[in-house]
Amino acid sequence: MTPNPNIARNALRPATALFLAAVAIPSTAFAQDIVTPPVVVVPAAPAPAPAPVAQAPSGESRTTIAPGVAEQAQQEARERAATQRAERPAARNAPVAQRAPVRPAPAQAVPAVQPAALVAAAPVTPPVETAPATAAPVETTTVETPAEQPAGDGGTLWLVLAGLGVAAAAIAAFLLLRRRREDEVYEDYYEAAPVAAAPVAETVPFVESRAPIAPEPIAAAPMFIDRPAAPPQHEPEVHAALENATLSRPDADDIDAVLGGAAPHGDRPQLELAMRPIRAGLNRDEGVVEFELTVANAGGVQAEDVRIGAFMLSGRPGETAAIEKLLIDPPADGVVEADAIAPGDGTRVDGAVTLPRDDLHVANDGEGHEGFTPVVLADARYRLPDGSEGRTAAAFTIGRVNGGEALVPIAFEDEPAMYADIEARLHSVPAKV
């Protein structure tokens, strides 16, 4: 009995299907860990080679090929199918790109293809009637094989989707943070001024000193520089009043002596003075000088509102300031008002000036004479034609005459004594305004 190759091939088909399913299931689980349902694969039936058909001219019938030729064509088809099945395991072992699982459709049995009738190209022969040969039906075997899936497509897709999700989350977080920053309200920070703490008194620890305390040095006595003593400054000793003052007309000789024999001249009044002491000495309380003061007008205009004053000073050195003070502000009770004095005419004041004993300056002239030499200040004021004030003042030193040129001090004695041998000498240059 000759073995039928179709039976052996049909026996191998279930084993091959199981082997392919075993190989496909692990590869699918490795790619996506998803088990797909078995796929029914319909092996392609060996199609009989179509017999060459000769086209008969129009109106002629077709002639089928003999059965031997058809069997030969079927044999060639089977060999090609066996070759294809042998190449399939090698293709399965090669890396295959995984694809998305595809739900397989149920396979349907495909009827065997009838071989086409071959038309002879030879000259037409009378037709021979033969029974049509039918090809044996091809058995179809359902093989459960996993669907081929492209390797890496599912993983790459999930990675892309995950990356897109992460990017979208990052963009959303960035926009949310930016919006929160824009919504934040900026508030200025104010720092309160520091409050100065109240000073705390430091507690100084008491340390007992065992070392002896040195005595403080005694300040040296101040040293005085020997300088010549300045003459003492005294306020002017002015008597309260001009005593026994009277006005009288002077002699012509006295007026000529005052004017110096010159005729009156000028466009304004100009008064001149002449002092003549009568007596000088002491009484119980005061020093006294009696005098005659002649006032004459040497100007060409009559002097109006004439006022004559006389004041006594002690004769101490440095009385220039006191004289100036009296001329600036003379005491009212030492002034006598006189009538107007015409040009070339004059008047005379007879009176006495006094100074208390305690205010008199007693000095020695170096020749054994001890006493005082008072100073009498005479002042005559009048009104000028323009309404301003004119003035003539002179100071005279009063002393006794002892047959020489120098004046002798008036003796300072306890008992009252008046001396007639006295003279007046000009003390300073007269002031004229």
C-alpha positions, 0 to 999 in steps of 0.5 A: 500500500502506497502511503498517502502524503495528504494523510501525513500532512493532515496529521502534522497540521494540528501539531504545527498549529499548537507549536505556533500558538505556544511561540506566539503566546510568550512573545505577546505576553513579553510585549504587552502582557496581554493574552489574545484569543486564538486565531483560526488560520486557514491554510491556503489549499493548493490550487490546481494549475489552470489548464491552458485553454485554447480560444476557439473561434466564434461558434466553436465549443471548448475542450477540457484537458485530460485528467492526467494533466490536472493531477500533474498541476495539483501535484505541483501546487501541493509541492509549492504549499509544502515549501511555503509551510516549511518557510513559515517557522523561520519567519515566525522565529524572526523578530516581528513588530507587534501590533494592536491585538486584532480580533480574528474573524472565523475562518470559513472553508474554502472549496477547492478551485476547479482547474481550468480547462486548457484549450489546445492550440492545435488544429481542431479535432472532433470532440471526444466526450469524456466525463468531467474530472472533478478535483478532490475536495481539500480538507481545511484544518482550523489552527489556533495561532496567536495574531502577530503583533508588532513588537514595541508599538503598544509600549511606545504608544503608552510612553508617548501618552505618559510623556504628553500627560507629564508635559500637560501637567507641567504646563498647567502647574506653571500657569497656575503658579504664574496666576497665583503670583499675579494675584498676590498683593504686594504689601510694603514692609514697615519696620517699627522704629526701635525704642531706645531702652532705658539706660540701666545703671551699671552696678560697680562692684565694691572692691576694698583697696588695701593700698594706702591712699596717697594724699592729694597734692596741695595747690601752690599759692598763687604768685603775684606779679609785681606791677606798678600800681595804677593811679586810682580812678575816682568819681568826680567829687562835685559839691551839691551846689554853687554857693552864693552865686551872683551876677554882676557887670565886670570892669572894662579892664577885666573885659579887655583882659579877657578879649586881649584888646581885640575887637569883636568879629565873626558871624556867630557869638564866641564866649571867653572865660577868665578865673580869679580866685579870691580866697581858699581854705578849709572850714570845719566840714569842707574845702572852700574856693571863693572866685570871680568868673568873667565871661566876655563875648568875642564874636560879632553876634550876640550870645543868647540863652547864656548858662554859666556853671562852676564845679570843684574837684579834689585835684587827684591825678587822672581826673581828665575822665571826670572832667569830661563827664561833668562837661557831658552831663553837668549838675543842674544845681551848679549852673547859673542862667545869665542874660544875653551878652552882646558882642564885645561885652561880658558878665561876671559870676561871683560865688564859691564852690565847696568840697567835703573834707573827706573827698579832698586829695592831700598830697606833698609837693616834695618840699615839705608842703602838705595839703590839697590843690583843688581844681575848679571847672568853669563852663559857659553855654549859649545858643547859636543863630542856627539853634545849635549849642555853643560851649566854652569850658576851662579847668583851673588849678588853685594853690598858694603862692610862695614867692616862686613859680610853682603853686604851694598846696593849701594847708590841710589843718584841723582848724578852719583857715582861709588863705588870700595869697592864692592863684589860678593856673590853667589846668588844661586846654579850654574846650570850645564848640 
